[in-house]
């Protein structure tokens, strides 16, 4: 849904105008239906690969490893035809019989979460466009299947807000299918015989046995622990995408949405809880902090920190002016996503009165004094960071209804993520179509035809159908030594500079037609010149999402932007004062950052604050409580 951006002072005028005139002019989608038949055909074919092969085990995005040329030929045979979406009917072989293994279970929170936008927005788009009933029903079934699997992230751990890094189904959904071609994982107990957590020290993810206490059917699922902040932001993004597709749909069981709200609420409570980091394994520093991802073994996950007072597990003193800008947008996006799904009053107060009010997180987004900012680092940029930032921005901006909140978020979007002044290496120059679509969804500066055309050209440049991981070398050893090479297309001249870990990279992002392939393109270095290889069928989930979100979202004019039709209205921004001495400070203003009471008392204060604020809202409509 596209909305005009307006100042709150003249909101009544806008509302009256919409009622009288029928609303603002409707913009067309970024990729209008039928306008790009080649693009449509390409992604029908890629969707066939994705759902029949990569997502075959339980509806989520996985890597596919195939054993040999014969298996590859069957994959190519299946994707060369359009008559059937059934791999076995076309080739005579069940997919599990020609696949050697599946992979990337441990990155499923992020990779799979981003791919869920394709699942959700394909369904929403087909419904809006009046597609044939069979196509809509198939898309709906994919949404429901994905939602069933996504719930596993939140219960296989033991529940209570603890989240898995990744999940693995060990028996097929259909008992008549061959076994899922996945080597059985080596499971590590949560604790040793003496009750000490395993492994020692904490690592970035072990395979664990189902810890759901029979909530899940026995013997069906295992999981990977140590959910990092990148996996969590992807999880929340995927949850929100599914929620958008399922909410108020008369053809989807509302119990699925109710269950998802409960999952989101519990994760939010886990993140709101304040913990003394001197008693935890992993963090370095002193004090009590929240926004810490906890694990089922009682320890923080290895990369647990979402608090802006933390820099990769090292915590600044509470009274320091230092803060981590990346963690600021991550925290805002994740908490906003969890609030959007749950509607929980405690999360609402936490986000708008504590994080935005007392701690001034919106101000921190664009503040220079004290900022540690590593989202971009020139040619040495870790492209995970702007990719995670893009997802957090989508959660923070697309789900927001308040112009006062949106203003600093959009400044950050435009000037610190999309096109930072003077930056050679940034999103606007990275030729990543998923980022382009996220930007066009969120910007209120207008979407021009050139950016839409470039995005379509980038998507069409990927070698999909099938998306194989064949090796690409644009530069041989002599060209690398000379720091200049002629690319595989025979026309593009690449000028090389020093990149991460001593690697030479191009000074401009490569077009996808010559770029090395990846199992997740938006998280790979688009300036890399050589790469790929192996018998891997890439899922391309981010590319599929770029297409379907582009089919759904509208290309707004200046002053317009897309906004979730389910965006919640909320309480005013502002802190609530605590009596001096309650926690050693007054907890108002910037000095309140990361101070306060712990655990249940904190949640009680949040609830009381919401109740008190309810009488101050002056008739503001509250939706979906």
C-alpha positions as CSV (number, residue, x, y, z in Angstrom):
1,X,0.0,0.0,0.0
2,X,1.4,3.3,-1.0
3,X,0.7,6.4,1.2
4,X,1.6,10.1,0.9
5,X,4.1,11.2,3.5
6,X,2.7,14.1,5.6
7,X,3.1,16.1,8.7
8,X,1.0,15.1,11.6
9,X,-0.3,18.7,12.0
10,X,-2.2,18.4,8.7
11,X,-3.2,14.8,9.0
12,X,-6.9,15.6,9.4
13,X,-6.8,17.6,6.1
14,X,-5.2,14.6,4.3
15,X,-7.8,12.2,5.7
16,X,-10.6,14.5,4.7
17,X,-9.1,14.8,1.2
18,X,-8.7,11.1,0.8
19,X,-12.3,10.5,1.8
20,X,-13.7,13.2,-0.6
21,X,-11.4,12.5,-3.5
22,X,-10.9,8.8,-3.2
23,X,-7.3,8.9,-2.1
24,X,-4.0,9.7,-3.8
25,X,-3.4,8.5,-7.3
26,X,-2.5,4.9,-7.4
27,X,1.1,4.2,-8.5
28,X,1.9,1.1,-10.5
29,X,4.1,-1.7,-9.2
30,X,7.8,-1.6,-9.6
31,X,7.4,-4.5,-12.0
32,X,3.9,-4.1,-13.4
33,X,2.1,-7.4,-14.3
34,X,2.7,-8.3,-17.9
35,X,5.1,-5.4,-18.6
36,X,8.2,-7.6,-18.7
37,X,7.3,-11.0,-20.1
38,X,10.9,-12.2,-20.3
39,X,11.4,-11.4,-16.6
40,X,8.2,-13.1,-15.7
41,X,9.2,-16.2,-17.6
42,X,12.6,-16.2,-15.9
43,X,11.2,-16.1,-12.4
44,X,8.4,-18.7,-13.1
45,X,11.2,-21.0,-14.1
46,X,13.3,-20.0,-11.0
47,X,10.3,-20.5,-8.8
48,X,10.0,-24.0,-10.2
49,X,13.6,-24.7,-9.2
50,X,13.3,-23.1,-5.8
51,X,10.1,-24.9,-4.6
52,X,10.6,-28.3,-6.2
53,X,14.3,-28.6,-5.3
54,X,15.8,-26.1,-2.9
55,X,12.7,-25.9,-0.6
56,X,11.6,-29.5,-1.1
57,X,12.3,-30.8,2.4
58,X,10.1,-28.4,4.5
59,X,9.3,-25.3,2.4
60,X,12.4,-23.1,3.2
61,X,15.4,-22.1,1.3
62,X,18.3,-24.5,1.3
63,X,21.4,-25.2,-0.9
64,X,21.2,-28.3,-3.1
65,X,24.3,-30.3,-3.7
66,X,24.1,-32.8,-6.6
67,X,26.5,-35.7,-7.1
68,X,27.4,-35.7,-10.8
69,X,26.8,-34.7,-14.4
70,X,23.9,-37.1,-14.7
71,X,22.0,-35.4,-11.9
72,X,22.8,-32.0,-13.3
73,X,21.4,-33.1,-16.7
74,X,18.1,-34.0,-15.0
75,X,17.9,-30.7,-13.3
76,X,18.5,-28.9,-16.6
77,X,15.9,-31.1,-18.3
78,X,13.3,-30.2,-15.7
79,X,13.9,-26.5,-16.0
80,X,14.0,-26.5,-19.8
81,X,10.3,-27.3,-20.0
82,X,7.2,-25.4,-18.9
83,X,4.5,-28.1,-19.0
84,X,4.9,-29.4,-15.5
85,X,6.1,-28.3,-12.1
86,X,6.6,-31.9,-11.0
87,X,10.2,-33.0,-11.1
88,X,9.4,-36.7,-10.8
89,X,6.8,-36.5,-13.6
90,X,9.3,-34.9,-15.9
91,X,12.4,-36.8,-15.1
92,X,11.2,-40.1,-13.6
93,X,13.3,-39.5,-10.5
94,X,12.2,-38.1,-7.1
95,X,14.3,-35.1,-6.2
96,X,15.7,-36.8,-3.1
97,X,17.1,-39.5,-5.3
98,X,19.3,-37.2,-7.4
99,X,20.5,-34.9,-4.6
100,X,23.5,-35.8,-2.6
101,X,22.8,-33.4,0.3
102,X,21.2,-30.1,1.4
103,X,23.1,-27.3,3.0
104,X,23.1,-23.9,4.8
105,X,20.8,-25.1,7.7
106,X,22.9,-22.9,9.9
107,X,22.2,-19.7,7.9
108,X,18.5,-20.6,7.5
109,X,17.4,-17.8,9.8
110,X,18.8,-15.1,7.5
111,X,18.9,-16.8,4.1
112,X,15.5,-18.5,4.6
113,X,13.9,-15.4,6.2
114,X,14.8,-13.2,3.2
115,X,13.5,-15.8,0.8
116,X,10.1,-15.9,2.7
117,X,9.4,-12.5,1.2
118,X,9.0,-14.3,-2.2
119,X,6.6,-16.9,-0.7
120,X,4.5,-14.2,1.0
121,X,4.4,-11.6,-1.7
122,X,3.8,-14.0,-4.5
123,X,0.6,-15.0,-2.7
124,X,-0.4,-11.4,-2.0
125,X,0.4,-10.4,-5.6
126,X,-1.6,-13.3,-7.2
127,X,-4.6,-12.5,-5.0
128,X,-4.5,-8.8,-5.9
129,X,-4.1,-9.5,-9.6
130,X,-7.0,-12.1,-9.7
131,X,-4.8,-15.0,-10.8
132,X,-6.3,-18.4,-11.6
133,X,-7.7,-20.1,-8.5
134,X,-5.3,-23.0,-8.8
135,X,-2.2,-20.6,-8.8
136,X,-3.5,-18.7,-5.8
137,X,-4.2,-22.0,-3.9
138,X,-0.7,-23.3,-4.6
139,X,0.9,-20.0,-3.4
140,X,-1.3,-20.1,-0.3
141,X,-0.3,-23.7,0.5
142,X,3.4,-22.6,0.3
143,X,2.7,-19.8,2.8
144,X,1.0,-22.2,5.2
145,X,3.7,-24.8,4.9
146,X,6.5,-22.2,5.5
147,X,4.6,-20.8,8.5
148,X,4.4,-24.3,10.0
149,X,8.2,-24.8,9.5
150,X,9.0,-21.3,10.8
151,X,7.3,-21.9,14.1
152,X,9.8,-24.7,14.7
153,X,12.5,-22.0,15.2
154,X,10.7,-20.9,18.4
155,X,9.7,-24.2,20.0
156,X,12.5,-26.7,19.1
157,X,14.7,-24.7,21.6
158,X,12.4,-25.3,24.5
159,X,10.5,-22.1,23.8
160,X,10.2,-19.1,26.1
161,X,11.6,-16.7,23.6
162,X,14.7,-18.8,22.8
163,X,15.4,-19.0,19.1
164,X,17.3,-21.5,16.9
165,X,20.0,-20.4,14.5
166,X,18.7,-23.0,12.0
167,X,16.5,-26.1,11.8
168,X,16.8,-29.4,10.1
169,X,14.0,-31.9,9.2
170,X,15.4,-35.4,9.5
171,X,12.4,-37.4,8.1
172,X,10.4,-36.5,5.0
173,X,6.9,-35.0,5.3
174,X,5.5,-37.7,3.0
175,X,6.3,-41.2,4.4
176,X,6.3,-42.5,0.9
177,X,9.2,-40.3,-0.1
178,X,12.8,-41.5,-0.1
179,X,14.9,-40.3,2.9
180,X,15.9,-36.7,2.9
181,X,19.4,-36.7,1.4
182,X,21.2,-35.2,4.4
183,X,23.9,-36.8,6.4
184,X,22.7,-37.2,10.0
185,X,24.2,-34.5,12.2
186,X,26.3,-35.2,15.2
187,X,24.2,-33.9,18.1
188,X,25.8,-32.1,21.0
189,X,24.0,-32.2,24.4
190,X,23.1,-28.8,26.0
191,X,24.8,-29.9,29.2
192,X,27.3,-32.4,30.5
193,X,26.7,-34.9,33.3
194,X,27.6,-32.3,35.9
195,X,25.2,-29.7,34.4
196,X,27.8,-27.5,32.7
197,X,26.8,-26.1,29.3
198,X,28.4,-27.6,26.2
199,X,30.5,-27.0,24.3
200,X,33.2,-25.2,26.2
201,X,33.7,-22.4,25.2
202,X,30.5,-21.3,23.4
203,X,30.8,-21.6,19.7
204,X,28.8,-20.3,16.7
205,X,26.4,-23.2,16.5
206,X,26.1,-26.9,17.3
207,X,23.6,-29.4,16.1
208,X,21.2,-30.1,19.0
209,X,18.4,-32.6,19.6
210,X,14.8,-31.5,19.7
211,X,14.3,-29.7,23.0
212,X,10.6,-28.9,22.6
213,X,9.4,-31.3,25.3
214,X,7.1,-33.1,22.9
215,X,5.6,-29.9,21.5
216,X,7.0,-31.1,18.2
217,X,6.5,-34.7,16.9
218,X,9.4,-36.8,18.2
219,X,12.3,-37.7,15.9
220,X,11.4,-35.2,13.2
221,X,13.5,-32.1,13.9
222,X,16.9,-31.1,15.1
223,X,18.3,-27.6,15.4
224,X,21.4,-25.5,15.4
225,X,21.9,-23.2,18.4
226,X,23.8,-19.9,18.9
227,X,21.5,-17.7,16.9
228,X,23.5,-14.6,15.9
229,X,22.1,-11.2,15.3
230,X,22.2,-11.6,11.6
231,X,20.1,-14.8,11.8
232,X,17.6,-13.1,14.2
233,X,17.0,-10.1,12.0
234,X,16.4,-12.5,9.1
235,X,14.0,-14.6,11.2
236,X,12.0,-11.6,12.2
237,X,11.9,-10.4,8.6
238,X,10.6,-13.8,7.5
239,X,8.0,-13.8,10.3
240,X,6.7,-10.4,9.3
241,X,6.5,-11.4,5.7
242,X,4.4,-14.4,6.6
243,X,2.2,-12.4,8.9
244,X,1.5,-9.9,6.2
245,X,0.4,-12.7,3.9
246,X,-1.7,-14.5,6.5
247,X,-3.4,-11.8,8.6
248,X,-7.1,-11.6,8.1
249,X,-7.1,-14.0,5.2
250,X,-10.3,-16.0,5.3
251,X,-8.7,-19.0,3.6
252,X,-5.9,-19.3,6.2
253,X,-6.5,-20.7,9.7
254,X,-6.3,-17.7,12.1
255,X,-4.7,-20.0,14.7
256,X,-1.5,-19.8,12.7
257,X,-1.5,-16.0,13.1
258,X,-2.3,-16.3,16.8
259,X,0.6,-18.7,17.4
260,X,2.9,-16.4,15.5
261,X,1.9,-13.5,17.7
262,X,2.8,-15.6,20.8
263,X,6.2,-16.5,19.3
264,X,7.0,-12.9,18.6
265,X,5.9,-11.7,22.1
266,X,8.2,-14.3,23.8
267,X,11.2,-13.3,21.7
268,X,10.5,-9.7,22.5
269,X,10.4,-10.5,26.3
270,X,13.7,-12.3,26.0
271,X,15.3,-9.3,24.4
272,X,13.8,-6.8,26.9
273,X,15.2,-8.7,29.9
274,X,18.2,-7.0,31.5
275,X,21.1,-9.1,32.5
276,X,24.3,-8.6,34.6
277,X,26.9,-9.3,32.0
278,X,29.6,-10.0,34.6
279,X,27.7,-13.2,35.3
280,X,27.5,-14.3,31.6
281,X,30.0,-16.1,29.4
282,X,30.9,-14.1,26.4
283,X,30.3,-10.4,27.1
284,X,33.2,-8.2,28.3
285,X,32.4,-5.2,30.6
286,X,30.3,-4.4,33.6
287,X,26.7,-3.5,34.1
288,X,23.2,-4.7,33.3
289,X,22.2,-4.6,29.6
290,X,19.3,-5.8,27.6
291,X,19.1,-6.7,23.8
292,X,21.1,-9.9,24.4
293,X,20.2,-13.0,22.5
294,X,20.1,-15.9,24.9
295,X,20.4,-19.6,24.2
296,X,18.9,-22.8,25.6
297,X,22.1,-23.6,27.5
298,X,21.7,-20.5,29.7
299,X,24.5,-18.6,27.9
300,X,24.3,-15.7,25.4
301,X,24.8,-16.8,21.9
302,X,28.2,-16.3,20.4
303,X,27.2,-13.2,18.4
304,X,24.5,-12.1,20.7
305,X,24.7,-8.4,21.0
306,X,22.0,-6.0,19.7
307,X,22.6,-3.3,22.2
308,X,24.2,-0.1,20.8
309,X,26.4,0.0,23.9
310,X,28.1,-3.2,22.6
311,X,30.8,-3.5,20.0
312,X,31.0,-7.3,19.1
313,X,30.4,-8.4,22.7
314,X,32.6,-5.7,24.3
315,X,30.3,-3.4,26.2
316,X,31.0,0.3,26.6
317,X,30.5,1.7,30.2
318,X,26.9,2.8,30.8
319,X,27.9,6.5,31.1
320,X,30.1,6.4,27.9
321,X,29.0,8.5,24.9
322,X,30.2,5.7,22.6
323,X,27.6,3.7,20.7
324,X,27.4,1.2,17.9
325,X,25.3,2.7,15.0
326,X,24.9,-0.7,13.3
327,X,23.4,-2.2,16.5
328,X,21.1,0.8,16.8
329,X,19.3,0.1,13.5
330,X,19.3,-3.6,14.1
331,X,17.6,-3.2,17.5
332,X,15.0,-0.8,16.1
333,X,14.2,-3.1,13.2
334,X,14.0,-6.3,15.2
335,X,11.9,-4.8,18.0
336,X,9.6,-3.1,15.5
337,X,9.1,-6.4,13.7
338,X,8.3,-8.3,16.8
339,X,5.8,-5.5,17.9
340,X,4.2,-5.5,14.5
341,X,3.4,-9.2,14.7
342,X,2.6,-9.5,18.4
343,X,0.8,-6.2,19.2
344,X,2.2,-6.6,22.7
345,X,1.8,-3.4,24.8
346,X,5.1,-4.1,26.7
347,X,7.0,-4.1,23.4
348,X,5.2,-0.9,22.3
349,X,6.3,0.9,25.5
350,X,9.8,-0.6,25.2
351,X,10.2,0.6,21.6
352,X,8.6,4.1,21.7
353,X,9.2,5.2,25.3
354,X,12.4,3.4,26.3
355,X,14.5,2.9,23.1
356,X,13.3,6.0,21.2
357,X,12.4,8.1,24.2
358,X,14.8,7.5,27.1
359,X,17.7,6.2,25.0
360,X,17.1,8.4,22.0
361,X,17.9,5.7,19.5
362,X,16.4,7.7,16.6
363,X,18.8,10.5,17.3
364,X,21.7,8.0,17.5
365,X,21.0,6.8,14.0
366,X,22.4,10.1,12.5
367,X,24.5,11.4,15.4
368,X,28.2,11.8,14.8
369,X,29.5,12.3,18.4
370,X,30.5,9.0,19.9
371,X,29.4,6.9,16.9
372,X,31.2,3.7,16.0
373,X,30.1,3.1,12.4
374,X,31.3,0.1,10.4
375,X,28.4,-0.5,8.1
376,X,30.7,0.6,5.3
377,X,34.5,0.4,5.3
378,X,35.4,1.3,1.7
379,X,36.9,-1.5,-0.3
380,X,37.2,-3.6,2.9
381,X,33.5,-3.5,3.6
382,X,32.1,-6.7,5.0
383,X,29.0,-6.9,2.8
384,X,27.1,-8.8,5.5
385,X,26.7,-5.5,7.3
386,X,24.9,-3.4,4.7
387,X,22.8,-6.5,3.8
388,X,21.6,-6.9,7.4
389,X,21.1,-3.1,7.6
390,X,18.8,-3.3,4.5
391,X,16.6,-5.9,6.2
392,X,16.5,-4.0,9.5
393,X,15.6,-0.8,7.6
394,X,12.7,-2.6,5.9
395,X,11.3,-3.7,9.3
396,X,11.7,-0.2,10.8
397,X,10.4,1.8,7.9
398,X,7.8,-0.3,6.1
399,X,5.9,-1.1,9.3
400,X,5.9,2.4,10.7
401,X,3.0,4.9,10.5
402,X,4.4,7.9,12.4
403,X,6.0,10.7,10.3
404,X,8.1,11.8,13.2
405,X,9.6,8.4,13.6
406,X,10.0,8.0,9.8
407,X,12.0,11.2,9.3
408,X,15.3,10.1,11.0
409,X,14.9,6.6,9.7
410,X,14.6,7.9,6.1
411,X,17.6,10.2,6.6
412,X,19.6,7.1,7.7
413,X,18.1,5.1,4.7
414,X,19.2,7.8,2.1
415,X,22.4,9.1,3.6
416,X,24.0,6.3,5.6
417,X,22.9,3.2,3.8
418,X,21.8,3.8,0.2
419,X,24.1,6.6,-1.0
420,X,26.5,7.9,1.7
421,X,28.2,11.1,0.4
422,X,31.5,10.4,-1.3
423,X,31.3,6.6,-0.8
424,X,32.5,4.5,-3.8
425,X,31.4,1.2,-2.1
426,X,27.8,1.5,-1.0
427,X,24.3,0.1,-1.7
428,X,23.6,2.5,-4.6
429,X,26.7,1.3,-6.5
430,X,26.6,-2.4,-5.5
431,X,24.2,-3.6,-8.2
432,X,22.3,-5.8,-5.8
433,X,18.7,-6.0,-7.0
434,X,17.3,-7.1,-3.7
435,X,18.7,-3.9,-2.2
436,X,17.3,-1.9,-5.1
437,X,13.8,-3.2,-4.4
438,X,14.1,-2.6,-0.7
439,X,15.2,1.0,-1.4
440,X,12.4,1.6,-3.9
441,X,9.9,0.2,-1.4
442,X,11.0,2.5,1.4
443,X,12.1,5.8,-0.2
444,X,9.8,8.8,-0.4
445,X,12.1,10.7,-2.8
446,X,10.4,9.1,-5.9
447,X,11.2,6.0,-7.9
448,X,12.3,6.9,-11.4
449,X,12.2,4.7,-14.5
450,X,15.9,4.4,-14.7
451,X,16.3,2.7,-11.3
452,X,13.4,0.3,-12.1
453,X,15.0,-0.5,-15.5
454,X,18.4,-1.1,-13.9
455,X,16.9,-3.4,-11.3
456,X,15.1,-5.4,-14.0
457,X,18.3,-5.6,-16.0
458,X,20.3,-6.8,-13.0
459,X,17.8,-9.6,-12.3
460,X,17.8,-10.7,-15.9
461,X,21.6,-10.8,-15.7
462,X,21.7,-13.8,-13.3
463,X,22.1,-17.2,-14.9
464,X,18.9,-18.7,-13.5
465,X,17.2,-21.8,-14.7
466,X,19.1,-23.6,-13.2
467,X,21.1,-21.3,-10.9
468,X,24.3,-23.4,-11.0
469,X,27.5,-22.4,-9.1
470,X,29.9,-22.8,-12.0
471,X,33.3,-21.2,-11.6
472,X,33.8,-17.8,-13.1
473,X,37.2,-16.2,-13.5
474,X,37.3,-12.8,-15.0
475,X,41.0,-12.2,-14.1
476,X,43.9,-14.7,-14.6
477,X,47.1,-14.5,-12.6
478,X,48.8,-12.1,-15.0
479,X,45.9,-9.8,-15.0
480,X,45.7,-9.8,-11.3
481,X,49.3,-8.9,-11.1
482,X,48.7,-6.0,-13.6
483,X,45.6,-4.9,-11.6
484,X,43.5,-4.7,-14.7
485,X,41.7,-7.4,-16.7
486,X,39.2,-8.0,-19.5
487,X,36.0,-9.6,-18.1
488,X,34.4,-12.7,-19.4
489,X,32.0,-10.7,-21.6
490,X,35.0,-9.6,-23.7
491,X,34.1,-5.9,-23.3
492,X,34.2,-4.9,-19.6
493,X,37.5,-3.7,-18.4
494,X,38.0,-4.2,-14.6
495,X,40.3,-2.0,-12.6
496,X,41.5,-3.8,-9.5
497,X,42.1,-2.4,-5.9
498,X,43.0,-4.0,-2.6
499,X,40.0,-5.6,-0.9
500,X,39.3,-7.7,2.2
501,X,41.9,-10.1,3.4
502,X,44.4,-9.2,0.6
503,X,42.0,-10.1,-2.2
504,X,42.0,-7.9,-5.3
505,X,38.5,-6.7,-6.2
506,X,37.1,-4.4,-8.9
507,X,36.5,-0.7,-8.3
508,X,33.0,-1.1,-9.7
509,X,30.4,-3.8,-8.9
510,X,30.3,-6.5,-11.5
511,X,27.1,-7.0,-13.6
512,X,25.5,-10.3,-12.6
513,X,26.1,-11.6,-16.1
514,X,29.8,-11.8,-15.3
515,X,29.8,-11.9,-11.5
516,X,30.8,-15.0,-9.6
517,X,27.6,-17.0,-8.5
518,X,26.6,-17.2,-4.9
519,X,24.2,-19.2,-2.7
520,X,23.1,-15.8,-1.4
521,X,24.0,-13.0,-3.7
522,X,23.0,-10.0,-1.6
523,X,25.5,-11.1,1.1
524,X,28.4,-11.7,-1.3
525,X,30.9,-9.1,-2.4
526,X,29.6,-7.7,-5.7
527,X,33.0,-6.3,-6.5
528,X,34.7,-9.8,-6.4
529,X,36.1,-10.8,-9.8
530,X,36.6,-14.6,-9.4
531,X,34.7,-17.2,-7.6
532,X,32.2,-20.1,-7.6
533,X,32.7,-23.7,-8.3
534,X,31.3,-27.1,-7.2
535,X,28.2,-29.2,-7.8
536,X,25.9,-26.7,-6.1
537,X,22.4,-25.5,-7.1
538,X,22.0,-22.1,-5.6
539,X,18.6,-21.2,-4.1
540,X,18.6,-17.6,-5.2
541,X,16.0,-16.8,-2.6
542,X,16.9,-13.1,-2.4
543,X,16.5,-12.8,-6.2
544,X,13.1,-14.5,-6.1
545,X,12.1,-12.0,-3.3
546,X,13.3,-9.1,-5.3
547,X,11.1,-10.1,-8.2
548,X,7.9,-10.8,-6.1
549,X,8.3,-7.8,-3.8
550,X,8.9,-5.7,-6.9
551,X,5.7,-7.1,-8.4
552,X,3.8,-6.2,-5.3
553,X,5.2,-2.8,-4.1
554,X,4.5,0.4,-5.9
555,X,6.9,2.8,-7.5
556,X,5.9,6.0,-5.7
557,X,6.3,9.6,-6.8
558,X,8.1,12.1,-4.7
559,X,6.4,12.4,-1.3
560,X,4.9,8.9,-1.5
561,X,6.1,5.6,0.0
562,X,4.9,2.1,0.5
563,X,3.6,1.2,4.0
564,X,2.3,-2.0,5.4
565,X,-1.5,-2.1,5.3
566,X,-1.2,-3.5,8.8
567,X,1.0,-0.8,10.2
568,X,0.1,-0.1,13.8
569,X,-0.6,3.3,15.4
570,X,1.3,3.7,18.6
571,X,1.8,5.7,21.8
572,X,3.8,9.0,21.6
573,X,7.5,8.9,21.9
574,X,8.8,9.8,25.3
575,X,10.3,8.4,28.4
576,X,8.6,7.9,31.7
577,X,10.6,9.2,34.7
578,X,11.5,6.9,37.5
579,X,12.2,8.2,41.0
580,X,15.9,9.0,41.6
581,X,17.5,6.0,43.3
582,X,15.2,3.4,41.8
583,X,18.1,2.2,39.7
584,X,20.8,4.7,40.5
585,X,19.7,7.4,38.0
586,X,16.7,9.3,36.9
587,X,16.4,7.4,33.6
588,X,15.3,10.3,31.5
589,X,17.1,11.7,28.5
590,X,20.3,10.6,26.9
591,X,21.9,9.7,30.3
592,X,19.3,6.9,30.7
593,X,20.8,4.6,28.1
594,X,21.0,1.0,29.3
595,X,20.0,1.7,32.9
596,X,17.0,0.4,34.6
597,X,15.4,-2.4,36.6
598,X,15.6,-6.0,35.6
599,X,13.5,-9.0,34.7
600,X,9.9,-9.1,35.8
601,X,9.9,-5.7,37.4
602,X,10.9,-4.2,34.1
603,X,8.0,-5.9,32.3
604,X,5.6,-4.7,35.0
605,X,6.8,-1.1,34.6
606,X,6.3,-1.4,30.9
607,X,2.7,-2.7,31.3
608,X,1.9,0.1,33.8
609,X,3.3,2.7,31.4
610,X,1.1,1.4,28.6
611,X,-2.0,1.5,30.8
612,X,-1.1,5.1,32.0
613,X,-0.5,6.2,28.4
614,X,-3.8,4.8,27.2
615,X,-5.7,7.8,28.8
616,X,-3.4,10.3,27.1
617,X,-4.0,9.3,23.5
618,X,-6.9,11.6,22.9
619,X,-9.0,9.2,20.9
620,X,-6.3,7.8,18.6
621,X,-7.6,4.6,17.1
622,X,-5.9,1.5,18.3
623,X,-5.9,-1.4,15.8
624,X,-5.4,-5.1,16.1
625,X,-4.9,-5.5,19.8
